[in-house]
Amino acid sequence: MTDFAATKALFDLPAGLVYLDGNSLGPLPKAAPARMEQAMRAEWGTMLIGGWNQANWMAQPRRLGDRIGRLIGAEPGHTVIGDTLSIKVFQALSACLALRPDRLVILSDTGNFPSDLYMAEGLVRMLGGRHELRLAEPEDLEDAITEEVAVLLVTEVDYRTGRRHDMARLTARAHAMGALVVWDLAHSAGALPVDVAGGGADFAVGCTYKYLNGGPGAPAFIYVAPRHAHDAPPALSGWLGHRAPFAFELSYTAGDGIDRMRVGTPPVLAMASLEAALDIWDAVEMDDLRRASLALTDRFIDGVEAACPDLVLATPRDHERRGSQVSFRHPDGYAAMQALIARGVVGDFRAPDIMRFGFAPLYIGSAEVDRAIEIIAEVMNGRHYDDAAYRQRAAVT
Ligand SMILES: *Cc1c(COP(=O)(O)O)cnc(C)c1O
């Protein structure tokens, strides 16, 4: 059994704050500053260029990749860290289009995160405009998978509503139609058990600064199924994806397996704080995490609905159909969220009217849920969102 009181003690959270935004940026692991200090002073400061070998910086993307791989059900040796999620989406998509040269459709849904769609649009333009990015409504996605589709690009858990797609089912349907699937796990990795191998995912990508707590700007990860690992053509053919980077050959030859998804120099300092976060994950069983997450989100939904009749639940009630966040709609959602943040309950807002609350059992328990419900009831029923001070929009919502 995972000891969530013990994991909570490993995070540095300001006293009195109820932090329900770990789905956007996870909190600071207490061990991260010391690990960062070590990477800076004992490694960079002391070893200088020798750090690449002595501190094994070059192997970090594969080592950390495998630690994330355990959390997403990946076969060892098939996940690597690097770049940002948007870049990893681009890599996975372009590899899929190259593996299905006779097909021209990228299929996604209107619940996907805009950056994934923008990257697909850019790729379509770059390939000369012959391809098409086609969007279905999330509930119609399965029926939209036809034999024209080269690749299905799906984010498992919707960033706004928390609605979860059925990975095994959509993947099976795509494969039956001859299409490949890229799963975006931005709101799944560290939020719920994922089984990319069992679910048949061709590619999976995700970020590490949300539920995984790797820190702002922490690098992304990419998984390539073993059956594609040696023939997925890398569109971003940087030297560290080369078969022999230090041979400095004039022409590119893709590396073996997952190494070909590497591009350039790994972000060594950013990986240091990610490593501290992954130390915590090593003691977590994903089934325990899911049980705790569902208990917290059920408690939150019941409590908020009972106290605030004005808030409309946007998240599916069915356990199978949701991730680890709960969203409510309200026309004054932006101002209401600012009023909550001012009272120490931190969630966030997504246009046009979504108030979003993420639940991470690693550091959130039922006491925090009850406190959040109490303050939400105070803000909503006291109409504190009418206060002009809360209507001023900041650049990042
Ligand atoms: C958070 C998120 C991103 C962000 O991409 P970055 O390149 O890390 O900024 C992309 N896609 C999805 C689905 C996300 O939830």
Ligand as a Chemical Component Dictionary entry (heavy atoms), coordinates in Angstrom:
data_LIG
# 
_chem_comp.id                   LIG 
_chem_comp.type                 NON-POLYMER 
_chem_comp.pdbx_formal_charge   0 
_chem_comp.three_letter_code    LIG 
# 
loop_
_chem_comp_atom.comp_id 
_chem_comp_atom.atom_id 
_chem_comp_atom.alt_atom_id 
_chem_comp_atom.type_symbol 
_chem_comp_atom.charge 
_chem_comp_atom.model_Cartn_x 
_chem_comp_atom.model_Cartn_y 
_chem_comp_atom.model_Cartn_z 
_chem_comp_atom.pdbx_ordinal 
LIG C1 C1 C 0 0.032  20.839 -21.129 1  
LIG C2 C2 C 0 -0.186 20.304 -22.483 2  
LIG C3 C3 C 0 0.664  20.647 -23.549 3  
LIG C4 C4 C 0 1.783  21.642 -23.363 4  
LIG O1 O1 O 0 2.825  21.432 -24.266 5  
LIG P1 P1 P 0 4.257  22.080 -23.960 6  
LIG O2 O2 O 0 5.017  21.897 -25.209 7  
LIG O3 O3 O 0 4.831  21.347 -22.792 8  
LIG O4 O4 O 0 4.043  23.516 -23.607 9  
LIG C5 C5 C 0 0.447  20.051 -24.782 10 
LIG N1 N1 N 0 -0.563 19.176 -24.961 11 
LIG C6 C6 C 0 -1.406 18.838 -23.957 12 
LIG C7 C7 C 0 -2.500 17.846 -24.212 13 
LIG C8 C8 C 0 -1.259 19.412 -22.699 14 
LIG O5 O5 O 0 -2.111 19.115 -21.719 15 
# 
loop_
_chem_comp_bond.comp_id 
_chem_comp_bond.atom_id_1 
_chem_comp_bond.atom_id_2 
_chem_comp_bond.value_order 
_chem_comp_bond.pdbx_ordinal 
LIG C1 C2 SING 1  
LIG C2 C3 SING 2  
LIG C2 C8 DOUB 3  
LIG C3 C4 SING 4  
LIG C3 C5 DOUB 5  
LIG C4 O1 SING 6  
LIG O1 P1 SING 7  
LIG P1 O2 DOUB 8  
LIG P1 O3 SING 9  
LIG P1 O4 SING 10 
LIG C5 N1 SING 11 
LIG N1 C6 DOUB 12 
LIG C6 C7 SING 13 
LIG C6 C8 SING 14 
LIG C8 O5 SING 15 
# 
